[in-house]
Amino acid sequence: MVAKWIEAITGPLEQKKQYKRDKARIDGLPEPYATAAKAMHRYFMYYGGITDGDTLITMFGDLADLWERAATDGTPVREIVGDDPVEFAETFAQAYSGTHWIDKERARLTAAIEEAERAENK
């Protein structure tokens, strides 16, 4: 009963557990991969704006997979992110088509402009 109430407010507990597991995987990477993965994780928390928990969990799991594979293979960090790490991170995040927090505001802005236009044309 209490778990359902908590999940209604905070979201599924299993997602939180998966997030913690993926974050621990990132934190456990050897250097320099841990630094790169943590930096991307932080950037996604600000840039991504994804509000769909399933999408966010998938993205962070894939991020951990990417850097674990790079560490295992010994792939240089720059070979992964290229010359522009911001472009790489944003392209990576755009591959996850979840609902973003800005989507609601975009819809609200569009509706407000349409309402203003209707009022103007009366």
C-alpha positions in Angstrom: 0.0 0.0 0.0 2.7 2.5 1.0 4.9 1.5 -2.0 2.0 2.3 -4.4 1.5 5.6 -2.8 5.2 6.5 -3.0 5.3 5.3 -6.6 2.3 7.5 -7.4 4.3 10.5 -6.3 7.8 9.7 -7.3 7.5 7.1 -10.1 8.3 3.4 -10.2 10.7 2.2 -7.6 12.2 -0.3 -10.0 13.3 2.6 -12.2 15.1 4.2 -9.3 16.8 0.9 -8.6 17.9 0.5 -12.2 19.1 4.1 -12.3 21.2 3.4 -9.2 22.7 0.3 -10.7 23.6 2.1 -14.0 25.0 5.1 -12.0 27.1 2.6 -10.0 28.4 1.1 -13.3 29.4 4.6 -14.4 31.1 5.4 -11.1 32.9 2.1 -11.2 34.6 2.7 -14.6 38.4 3.0 -14.7 39.9 6.3 -15.6 39.7 8.2 -18.0 36.3 6.5 -18.9 34.7 7.3 -15.5 35.5 11.0 -15.9 34.0 11.1 -19.5 30.9 9.1 -18.5 30.2 11.1 -15.4 30.6 14.3 -17.4 28.1 13.1 -20.0 25.7 11.9 -17.3 25.8 15.3 -15.7 25.3 17.0 -19.1 22.3 14.8 -19.8 20.7 15.8 -16.5 20.7 19.4 -17.6 20.4 19.1 -21.4 18.2 16.1 -22.0 15.1 17.3 -20.2 13.6 13.9 -20.7 10.6 13.3 -18.4 9.7 9.8 -19.4 11.4 7.5 -16.8 11.6 4.5 -19.1 13.4 6.5 -21.8 15.8 8.1 -19.2 16.6 4.7 -17.7 17.3 3.2 -21.2 19.5 6.2 -22.1 21.6 5.9 -18.9 21.9 2.2 -19.3 23.2 2.7 -22.8 25.6 5.3 -21.6 27.0 2.9 -19.1 27.2 0.2 -21.8 29.1 2.5 -24.2 31.8 3.5 -21.7 32.1 -0.1 -20.3 32.7 -1.3 -23.9 35.2 1.5 -24.6 37.1 0.7 -21.3 37.1 -3.0 -22.2 38.4 -2.4 -25.7 40.8 0.3 -24.6 39.2 2.8 -27.1 40.5 6.3 -26.6 38.0 8.8 -25.2 38.4 11.2 -28.2 37.7 8.3 -30.6 34.3 7.9 -28.9 33.3 11.6 -28.6 35.2 13.1 -31.6 36.3 16.7 -31.8 33.1 18.1 -30.3 32.0 16.3 -27.2 28.9 18.6 -26.9 27.7 17.6 -30.3 28.3 14.0 -29.5 26.4 14.2 -26.3 23.5 16.0 -27.8 23.3 13.6 -30.8 23.4 10.7 -28.3 20.5 12.2 -26.2 18.4 13.0 -29.3 18.4 9.3 -30.2 16.0 8.8 -27.2 12.6 10.1 -28.3 11.0 10.3 -24.9 8.8 13.1 -23.7 10.8 16.2 -22.7 9.8 18.8 -20.2 9.8 21.5 -22.8 7.2 19.6 -24.9 4.4 20.7 -22.5 5.5 24.3 -22.7 5.7 24.2 -26.5 2.2 22.9 -26.7 1.1 25.6 -24.2 2.8 28.4 -26.2 1.2 27.2 -29.5 -2.2 27.0 -27.9 -1.8 30.5 -26.4 -0.8 32.0 -29.8 -3.7 30.3 -31.6 -6.1 31.6 -28.9 -4.7 35.1 -29.3 -5.1 34.8 -33.1 -8.8 33.7 -32.7 -9.4 36.6 -30.4 -7.8 39.0 -32.8 -9.9 37.8 -35.7 -13.3 38.2 -33.9 
